[in-house]
Amino acid sequence: MFRHTAGNTRQLVLTATGGGQVFSAGYDTIDQTQRRTITETVNGTSHIFGETALGTTQVTDNGARASYTRDPDGTPITQNRHRCPPPSHRRLPRQRPRFDRQQR
């Protein structure tokens, strides 16, 4: 059974089932005409869509992000894929501070 929640302007902001939240929408404007994010979960996979007035600017699927650059008309002109390793793999090796000695 689905439970839908609408905001003050009757825009869908949340859908949930007995198993938890499956959809949410965030808006940038008080009248909810400009979406900021849409989050959905399908078969255990999380999708997050970031949007501006020009259109979708980033998509995140289970932590893997793709970002899009758009021209002023909203046409996508570049796409960048970002794959982040788990936090335990992002550590940088410890380095000792390096001091340059001035010679006199």
Secondary structure, 3 states (H helix, E strand, C coil): CCEEEECCCCCEEEEEECCEEEEEEEECCCCCCCEEEEEEEECCEEEEEEEECCEEEEEEECCEEEEEEECCCCCEEEEEEECCCCHHHCCCCCCCCCCCCCCC
